[in-house]
Each structure stands twice: as C-alpha cells, then as structure tokens.
Amino acid sequence: LEEVVRRLSDQYILSSTPKPSFESLDSEPPQQPQQVNIPLKSPT
C-alpha cells in the first residue's frame, strides 16, 4: 500500500499538486479526486 501511495502522490505532485497532495489524500480528498479523475481518464 505504501508503494501505491508513493506512486499516486508522485503522480499528483507532477500533475498539479505540489505538497498538499499527501495531506489532502490523508485529510480531505474533496478537490483531489476531481483533479485525479482527469489525468486518470486521459492517459496522455
């Protein structure tokens, strides 16, 4: 699970999240899933 979280966190950070990615994922993933759905649906 840690590896998955690390990979996801890295992708989020590279996507448009600088650091709050971890806190957002662990605290409140409200705006996270929206920005994550875009890159996940669009494998560019």
PDBQT receptor file of N, H, CA, C and O in Angstrom, charges set to zero:
ATOM      1  N   LEU A   1       0.856  -1.204   0.000  1.00  0.00    +0.000 N 
ATOM      2  CA  LEU A   1       0.000   0.000   0.000  1.00  0.00    +0.000 C 
ATOM      3  C   LEU A   1       0.882   1.240   0.000  1.00  0.00    +0.000 C 
ATOM      4  O   LEU A   1       0.566   2.237  -0.649  1.00  0.00    +0.000 OA
ATOM      5  N   GLU A   2       1.962   1.174   0.714  1.00  0.00    +0.000 N 
ATOM      6  H   GLU A   2       2.218   0.364   1.242  1.00  0.00    +0.000 HD
ATOM      7  CA  GLU A   2       2.857   2.345   0.792  1.00  0.00    +0.000 C 
ATOM      8  C   GLU A   2       3.407   2.681  -0.598  1.00  0.00    +0.000 C 
ATOM      9  O   GLU A   2       3.536   3.849  -0.965  1.00  0.00    +0.000 OA
ATOM     10  N   GLU A   3       3.721   1.651  -1.345  1.00  0.00    +0.000 N 
ATOM     11  H   GLU A   3       3.616   0.702  -1.047  1.00  0.00    +0.000 HD
ATOM     12  CA  GLU A   3       4.277   1.883  -2.696  1.00  0.00    +0.000 C 
ATOM     13  C   GLU A   3       3.227   2.560  -3.584  1.00  0.00    +0.000 C 
ATOM     14  O   GLU A   3       3.529   3.469  -4.358  1.00  0.00    +0.000 OA
ATOM     15  N   VAL A   4       2.009   2.095  -3.448  1.00  0.00    +0.000 N 
ATOM     16  H   VAL A   4       1.764   1.357  -2.819  1.00  0.00    +0.000 HD
ATOM     17  CA  VAL A   4       0.919   2.673  -4.258  1.00  0.00    +0.000 C 
ATOM     18  C   VAL A   4       0.715   4.139  -3.886  1.00  0.00    +0.000 C 
ATOM     19  O   VAL A   4       0.562   5.003  -4.750  1.00  0.00    +0.000 OA
ATOM     20  N   VAL A   5       0.716   4.392  -2.599  1.00  0.00    +0.000 N 
ATOM     21  H   VAL A   5       0.840   3.690  -1.897  1.00  0.00    +0.000 HD
ATOM     22  CA  VAL A   5       0.519   5.782  -2.134  1.00  0.00    +0.000 C 
ATOM     23  C   VAL A   5       1.656   6.659  -2.641  1.00  0.00    +0.000 C 
ATOM     24  O   VAL A   5       1.443   7.804  -3.041  1.00  0.00    +0.000 OA
ATOM     25  N   ARG A   6       2.837   6.118  -2.618  1.00  0.00    +0.000 N 
ATOM     26  H   ARG A   6       3.009   5.188  -2.293  1.00  0.00    +0.000 HD
ATOM     27  CA  ARG A   6       4.007   6.896  -3.074  1.00  0.00    +0.000 C 
ATOM     28  C   ARG A   6       3.874   7.195  -4.564  1.00  0.00    +0.000 C 
ATOM     29  O   ARG A   6       4.132   8.313  -5.009  1.00  0.00    +0.000 OA
ATOM     30  N   ARG A   7       3.480   6.215  -5.302  1.00  0.00    +0.000 N 
ATOM     31  H   ARG A   7       3.270   5.307  -4.940  1.00  0.00    +0.000 HD
ATOM     32  CA  ARG A   7       3.338   6.404  -6.760  1.00  0.00    +0.000 C 
ATOM     33  C   ARG A   7       2.230   7.418  -7.055  1.00  0.00    +0.000 C 
ATOM     34  O   ARG A   7       2.377   8.306  -7.894  1.00  0.00    +0.000 OA
ATOM     35  N   LEU A   8       1.129   7.255  -6.342  1.00  0.00    +0.000 N 
ATOM     36  H   LEU A   8       1.010   6.533  -5.660  1.00  0.00    +0.000 HD
ATOM     37  CA  LEU A   8      -0.003   8.171  -6.551  1.00  0.00    +0.000 C 
ATOM     38  C   LEU A   8       0.387   9.577  -6.141  1.00  0.00    +0.000 C 
ATOM     39  O   LEU A   8       0.095  10.543  -6.846  1.00  0.00    +0.000 OA
ATOM     40  N   SER A   9       1.036   9.688  -5.018  1.00  0.00    +0.000 N 
ATOM     41  H   SER A   9       1.273   8.904  -4.445  1.00  0.00    +0.000 HD
ATOM     42  CA  SER A   9       1.454  11.018  -4.521  1.00  0.00    +0.000 C 
ATOM     43  C   SER A   9       2.392  11.654  -5.548  1.00  0.00    +0.000 C 
ATOM     44  O   SER A   9       2.289  12.848  -5.830  1.00  0.00    +0.000 OA
ATOM     45  N   ASP A  10       3.288  10.872  -6.095  1.00  0.00    +0.000 N 
ATOM     46  H   ASP A  10       3.372   9.903  -5.865  1.00  0.00    +0.000 HD
ATOM     47  CA  ASP A  10       4.235  11.402  -7.089  1.00  0.00    +0.000 C 
ATOM     48  C   ASP A  10       3.473  11.890  -8.328  1.00  0.00    +0.000 C 
ATOM     49  O   ASP A  10       3.777  12.944  -8.886  1.00  0.00    +0.000 OA
ATOM     50  N   GLN A  11       2.497  11.113  -8.735  1.00  0.00    +0.000 N 
ATOM     51  H   GLN A  11       2.251  10.257  -8.281  1.00  0.00    +0.000 HD
ATOM     52  CA  GLN A  11       1.717  11.491  -9.926  1.00  0.00    +0.000 C 
ATOM     53  C   GLN A  11       0.930  12.761  -9.657  1.00  0.00    +0.000 C 
ATOM     54  O   GLN A  11       0.849  13.645 -10.509  1.00  0.00    +0.000 OA
ATOM     55  N   TYR A  12       0.349  12.844  -8.466  1.00  0.00    +0.000 N 
ATOM     56  H   TYR A  12       0.415  12.125  -7.774  1.00  0.00    +0.000 HD
ATOM     57  CA  TYR A  12      -0.437  14.032  -8.112  1.00  0.00    +0.000 C 
ATOM     58  C   TYR A  12       0.465  15.258  -8.106  1.00  0.00    +0.000 C 
ATOM     59  O   TYR A  12       0.121  16.306  -8.652  1.00  0.00    +0.000 OA
ATOM     60  N   ILE A  13       1.610  15.108  -7.485  1.00  0.00    +0.000 N 
ATOM     61  H   ILE A  13       1.890  14.256  -7.041  1.00  0.00    +0.000 HD
ATOM     62  CA  ILE A  13       2.554  16.232  -7.385  1.00  0.00    +0.000 C 
ATOM     63  C   ILE A  13       2.952  16.689  -8.791  1.00  0.00    +0.000 C 
ATOM     64  O   ILE A  13       3.044  17.886  -9.059  1.00  0.00    +0.000 OA
ATOM     65  N   LEU A  14       3.182  15.741  -9.668  1.00  0.00    +0.000 N 
ATOM     66  H   LEU A  14       3.107  14.768  -9.450  1.00  0.00    +0.000 HD
ATOM     67  CA  LEU A  14       3.600  16.081 -11.035  1.00  0.00    +0.000 C 
ATOM     68  C   LEU A  14       2.410  16.617 -11.834  1.00  0.00    +0.000 C 
ATOM     69  O   LEU A  14       2.576  17.369 -12.794  1.00  0.00    +0.000 OA
ATOM     70  N   SER A  15       1.223  16.219 -11.424  1.00  0.00    +0.000 N 
ATOM     71  H   SER A  15       1.088  15.607 -10.644  1.00  0.00    +0.000 HD
ATOM     72  CA  SER A  15       0.013  16.649 -12.132  1.00  0.00    +0.000 C 
ATOM     73  C   SER A  15      -0.243  18.142 -11.895  1.00  0.00    +0.000 C 
ATOM     74  O   SER A  15      -0.254  18.942 -12.830  1.00  0.00    +0.000 OA
ATOM     75  N   SER A  16      -0.444  18.492 -10.638  1.00  0.00    +0.000 N 
ATOM     76  H   SER A  16      -0.435  17.843  -9.878  1.00  0.00    +0.000 HD
ATOM     77  CA  SER A  16      -0.707  19.909 -10.334  1.00  0.00    +0.000 C 
ATOM     78  C   SER A  16      -0.691  20.128  -8.825  1.00  0.00    +0.000 C 
ATOM     79  O   SER A  16      -0.930  21.238  -8.350  1.00  0.00    +0.000 OA
ATOM     80  N   THR A  17      -0.408  19.068  -8.076  1.00  0.00    +0.000 N 
ATOM     81  H   THR A  17      -0.214  18.166  -8.462  1.00  0.00    +0.000 HD
ATOM     82  CA  THR A  17      -0.352  19.227  -6.612  1.00  0.00    +0.000 C 
ATOM     83  C   THR A  17       1.107  19.281  -6.161  1.00  0.00    +0.000 C 
ATOM     84  O   THR A  17       1.876  18.369  -6.464  1.00  0.00    +0.000 OA
ATOM     85  N   PRO A  18       1.487  20.302  -5.465  1.00  0.00    +0.000 N 
ATOM     86  CA  PRO A  18       2.870  20.479  -5.019  1.00  0.00    +0.000 C 
ATOM     87  C   PRO A  18       3.196  19.629  -3.801  1.00  0.00    +0.000 C 
ATOM     88  O   PRO A  18       4.053  18.747  -3.867  1.00  0.00    +0.000 OA
ATOM     89  N   LYS A  19       2.521  19.887  -2.697  1.00  0.00    +0.000 N 
ATOM     90  H   LYS A  19       1.825  20.603  -2.644  1.00  0.00    +0.000 HD
ATOM     91  CA  LYS A  19       2.839  19.148  -1.466  1.00  0.00    +0.000 C 
ATOM     92  C   LYS A  19       1.578  18.719  -0.719  1.00  0.00    +0.000 C 
ATOM     93  O   LYS A  19       1.550  17.642  -0.124  1.00  0.00    +0.000 OA
ATOM     94  N   PRO A  20       0.560  19.532  -0.744  1.00  0.00    +0.000 N 
ATOM     95  CA  PRO A  20      -0.699  19.237  -0.030  1.00  0.00    +0.000 C 
ATOM     96  C   PRO A  20      -1.361  17.970  -0.560  1.00  0.00    +0.000 C 
ATOM     97  O   PRO A  20      -2.437  17.584  -0.102  1.00  0.00    +0.000 OA
ATOM     98  N   SER A  21      -0.718  17.335  -1.517  1.00  0.00    +0.000 N 
ATOM     99  H   SER A  21       0.155  17.650  -1.890  1.00  0.00    +0.000 HD
ATOM    100  CA  SER A  21      -1.289  16.106  -2.078  1.00  0.00    +0.000 C 
ATOM    101  C   SER A  21      -1.429  15.039  -0.990  1.00  0.00    +0.000 C 
ATOM    102  O   SER A  21      -2.469  14.392  -0.865  1.00  0.00    +0.000 OA
ATOM    103  N   PHE A  22      -0.369  14.872  -0.215  1.00  0.00    +0.000 N 
ATOM    104  H   PHE A  22       0.476  15.398  -0.317  1.00  0.00    +0.000 HD
ATOM    105  CA  PHE A  22      -0.397  13.867   0.852  1.00  0.00    +0.000 C 
ATOM    106  C   PHE A  22      -1.421  14.242   1.915  1.00  0.00    +0.000 C 
ATOM    107  O   PHE A  22      -2.229  13.414   2.337  1.00  0.00    +0.000 OA
ATOM    108  N   GLU A  23      -1.375  15.496   2.338  1.00  0.00    +0.000 N 
ATOM    109  H   GLU A  23      -0.719  16.168   1.994  1.00  0.00    +0.000 HD
ATOM    110  CA  GLU A  23      -2.300  15.956   3.388  1.00  0.00    +0.000 C 
ATOM    111  C   GLU A  23      -3.738  15.888   2.881  1.00  0.00    +0.000 C 
ATOM    112  O   GLU A  23      -4.655  15.541   3.625  1.00  0.00    +0.000 OA
ATOM    113  N   SER A  24      -3.915  16.216   1.642  1.00  0.00    +0.000 N 
ATOM    114  H   SER A  24      -3.170  16.499   1.038  1.00  0.00    +0.000 HD
ATOM    115  CA  SER A  24      -5.267  16.214   1.071  1.00  0.00    +0.000 C 
ATOM    116  C   SER A  24      -5.794  14.781   0.964  1.00  0.00    +0.000 C 
ATOM    117  O   SER A  24      -6.971  14.514   1.208  1.00  0.00    +0.000 OA
ATOM    118  N   LEU A  25      -4.907  13.884   0.598  1.00  0.00    +0.000 N 
ATOM    119  H   LEU A  25      -3.951  14.102   0.400  1.00  0.00    +0.000 HD
ATOM    120  CA  LEU A  25      -5.317  12.483   0.444  1.00  0.00    +0.000 C 
ATOM    121  C   LEU A  25      -5.589  11.846   1.799  1.00  0.00    +0.000 C 
ATOM    122  O   LEU A  25      -6.469  10.996   1.940  1.00  0.00    +0.000 OA
ATOM    123  N   ASP A  26      -4.827  12.267   2.778  1.00  0.00    +0.000 N 
ATOM    124  H   ASP A  26      -4.112  12.957   2.663  1.00  0.00    +0.000 HD
ATOM    125  CA  ASP A  26      -4.978  11.687   4.112  1.00  0.00    +0.000 C 
ATOM    126  C   ASP A  26      -6.005  12.451   4.937  1.00  0.00    +0.000 C 
ATOM    127  O   ASP A  26      -6.622  11.900   5.849  1.00  0.00    +0.000 OA
ATOM    128  N   SER A  27      -6.179  13.724   4.605  1.00  0.00    +0.000 N 
ATOM    129  H   SER A  27      -5.679  14.172   3.865  1.00  0.00    +0.000 HD
ATOM    130  CA  SER A  27      -7.094  14.564   5.389  1.00  0.00    +0.000 C 
ATOM    131  C   SER A  27      -8.472  14.632   4.719  1.00  0.00    +0.000 C 
ATOM    132  O   SER A  27      -9.431  14.005   5.170  1.00  0.00    +0.000 OA
ATOM    133  N   GLU A  28      -8.543  15.402   3.644  1.00  0.00    +0.000 N 
ATOM    134  H   GLU A  28      -7.764  15.911   3.278  1.00  0.00    +0.000 HD
ATOM    135  CA  GLU A  28      -9.832  15.545   2.949  1.00  0.00    +0.000 C 
ATOM    136  C   GLU A  28      -9.626  15.520   1.434  1.00  0.00    +0.000 C 
ATOM    137  O   GLU A  28      -9.165  16.508   0.862  1.00  0.00    +0.000 OA
ATOM    138  N   PRO A  29      -9.955  14.428   0.791  1.00  0.00    +0.000 N 
ATOM    139  CA  PRO A  29      -9.793  14.299  -0.664  1.00  0.00    +0.000 C 
ATOM    140  C   PRO A  29     -11.016  14.781  -1.434  1.00  0.00    +0.000 C 
ATOM    141  O   PRO A  29     -11.617  14.013  -2.185  1.00  0.00    +0.000 OA
ATOM    142  N   PRO A  30     -11.395  16.063  -1.253  1.00  0.00    +0.000 N 
ATOM    143  CA  PRO A  30     -12.569  16.605  -1.950  1.00  0.00    +0.000 C 
ATOM    144  C   PRO A  30     -12.193  17.108  -3.346  1.00  0.00    +0.000 C 
ATOM    145  O   PRO A  30     -12.819  16.733  -4.338  1.00  0.00    +0.000 OA
ATOM    146  N   GLN A  31     -11.175  17.954  -3.412  1.00  0.00    +0.000 N 
ATOM    147  H   GLN A  31     -10.668  18.259  -2.606  1.00  0.00    +0.000 HD
ATOM    148  CA  GLN A  31     -10.751  18.504  -4.702  1.00  0.00    +0.000 C 
ATOM    149  C   GLN A  31      -9.709  17.593  -5.343  1.00  0.00    +0.000 C 
ATOM    150  O   GLN A  31      -9.323  17.794  -6.494  1.00  0.00    +0.000 OA
ATOM    151  N   GLN A  32      -9.272  16.621  -4.613  1.00  0.00    +0.000 N 
ATOM    152  H   GLN A  32      -9.586  16.458  -3.677  1.00  0.00    +0.000 HD
ATOM    153  CA  GLN A  32      -8.236  15.721  -5.138  1.00  0.00    +0.000 C 
ATOM    154  C   GLN A  32      -8.810  14.788  -6.211  1.00  0.00    +0.000 C 
ATOM    155  O   GLN A  32      -8.263  14.706  -7.310  1.00  0.00    +0.000 OA
ATOM    156  N   PRO A  33      -9.875  14.106  -5.910  1.00  0.00    +0.000 N 
ATOM    157  CA  PRO A  33     -10.457  13.131  -6.849  1.00  0.00    +0.000 C 
ATOM    158  C   PRO A  33     -10.824  13.790  -8.179  1.00  0.00    +0.000 C 
ATOM    159  O   PRO A  33     -10.722  13.166  -9.235  1.00  0.00    +0.000 OA
ATOM    160  N   GLN A  34     -11.243  15.030  -8.122  1.00  0.00    +0.000 N 
ATOM    161  H   GLN A  34     -11.327  15.537  -7.264  1.00  0.00    +0.000 HD
ATOM    162  CA  GLN A  34     -11.631  15.719  -9.361  1.00  0.00    +0.000 C 
ATOM    163  C   GLN A  34     -10.419  15.906 -10.266  1.00  0.00    +0.000 C 
ATOM    164  O   GLN A  34     -10.479  15.631 -11.465  1.00  0.00    +0.000 OA
ATOM    165  N   GLN A  35      -9.335  16.369  -9.689  1.00  0.00    +0.000 N 
ATOM    166  H   GLN A  35      -9.286  16.592  -8.715  1.00  0.00    +0.000 HD
ATOM    167  CA  GLN A  35      -8.122  16.619 -10.488  1.00  0.00    +0.000 C 
ATOM    168  C   GLN A  35      -7.440  15.296 -10.836  1.00  0.00    +0.000 C 
ATOM    169  O   GLN A  35      -6.643  15.222 -11.771  1.00  0.00    +0.000 OA
ATOM    170  N   VAL A  36      -7.758  14.281 -10.088  1.00  0.00    +0.000 N 
ATOM    171  H   VAL A  36      -8.406  14.342  -9.329  1.00  0.00    +0.000 HD
ATOM    172  CA  VAL A  36      -7.129  12.973 -10.327  1.00  0.00    +0.000 C 
ATOM    173  C   VAL A  36      -7.903  12.216 -11.408  1.00  0.00    +0.000 C 
ATOM    174  O   VAL A  36      -7.340  11.407 -12.145  1.00  0.00    +0.000 OA
ATOM    175  N   ASN A  37      -9.191  12.494 -11.482  1.00  0.00    +0.000 N 
ATOM    176  H   ASN A  37      -9.649  13.150 -10.883  1.00  0.00    +0.000 HD
ATOM    177  CA  ASN A  37     -10.032  11.820 -12.475  1.00  0.00    +0.000 C 
ATOM    178  C   ASN A  37      -9.625  12.241 -13.887  1.00  0.00    +0.000 C 
ATOM    179  O   ASN A  37      -9.645  11.435 -14.818  1.00  0.00    +0.000 OA
ATOM    180  N   ILE A  38      -9.266  13.481 -14.028  1.00  0.00    +0.000 N 
ATOM    181  H   ILE A  38      -9.250  14.135 -13.272  1.00  0.00    +0.000 HD
ATOM    182  CA  ILE A  38      -8.889  13.998 -15.355  1.00  0.00    +0.000 C 
ATOM    183  C   ILE A  38      -7.668  13.240 -15.910  1.00  0.00    +0.000 C 
ATOM    184  O   ILE A  38      -7.733  12.685 -17.008  1.00  0.00    +0.000 OA
ATOM    185  N   PRO A  39      -6.571  13.216 -15.165  1.00  0.00    +0.000 N 
ATOM    186  CA  PRO A  39      -5.351  12.529 -15.626  1.00  0.00    +0.000 C 
ATOM    187  C   PRO A  39      -5.558  11.020 -15.744  1.00  0.00    +0.000 C 
ATOM    188  O   PRO A  39      -4.919  10.355 -16.559  1.00  0.00    +0.000 OA
ATOM    189  N   LEU A  40      -6.452  10.496 -14.924  1.00  0.00    +0.000 N 
ATOM    190  H   LEU A  40      -6.970  11.036 -14.261  1.00  0.00    +0.000 HD
ATOM    191  CA  LEU A  40      -6.684   9.051 -14.944  1.00  0.00    +0.000 C 
ATOM    192  C   LEU A  40      -7.490   8.670 -16.196  1.00  0.00    +0.000 C 
ATOM    193  O   LEU A  40      -7.284   7.609 -16.786  1.00  0.00    +0.000 OA
ATOM    194  N   LYS A  41      -8.397   9.551 -16.579  1.00  0.00    +0.000 N 
ATOM    195  H   LYS A  41      -8.563  10.413 -16.100  1.00  0.00    +0.000 HD
ATOM    196  CA  LYS A  41      -9.236   9.270 -17.746  1.00  0.00    +0.000 C 
ATOM    197  C   LYS A  41      -8.478   9.592 -19.039  1.00  0.00    +0.000 C 
ATOM    198  O   LYS A  41      -8.732   9.017 -20.097  1.00  0.00    +0.000 OA
ATOM    199  N   SER A  42      -7.554  10.516 -18.912  1.00  0.00    +0.000 N 
ATOM    200  H   SER A  42      -7.348  10.984 -18.052  1.00  0.00    +0.000 HD
ATOM    201  CA  SER A  42      -6.791  10.945 -20.096  1.00  0.00    +0.000 C 
ATOM    202  C   SER A  42      -5.332  10.504 -19.992  1.00  0.00    +0.000 C 
ATOM    203  O   SER A  42      -4.487  11.268 -19.527  1.00  0.00    +0.000 OA
ATOM    204  N   PRO A  43      -5.035   9.297 -20.414  1.00  0.00    +0.000 N 
ATOM    205  CA  PRO A  43      -3.651   8.760 -20.333  1.00  0.00    +0.000 C 
ATOM    206  C   PRO A  43      -2.759   9.356 -21.410  1.00  0.00    +0.000 C 
ATOM    207  O   PRO A  43      -2.297   8.643 -22.301  1.00  0.00    +0.000 OA
ATOM    208  N   THR A  44      -2.521  10.622 -21.335  1.00  0.00    +0.000 N 
ATOM    209  H   THR A  44      -2.896  11.201 -20.611  1.00  0.00    +0.000 HD
ATOM    210  CA  THR A  44      -1.715  11.291 -22.372  1.00  0.00    +0.000 C 
ATOM    211  C   THR A  44      -0.243  11.233 -21.995  1.00  0.00    +0.000 C 
ATOM    212  O   THR A  44       0.603  11.738 -22.733  1.00  0.00    +0.000 OA
TER     213      THR A  44
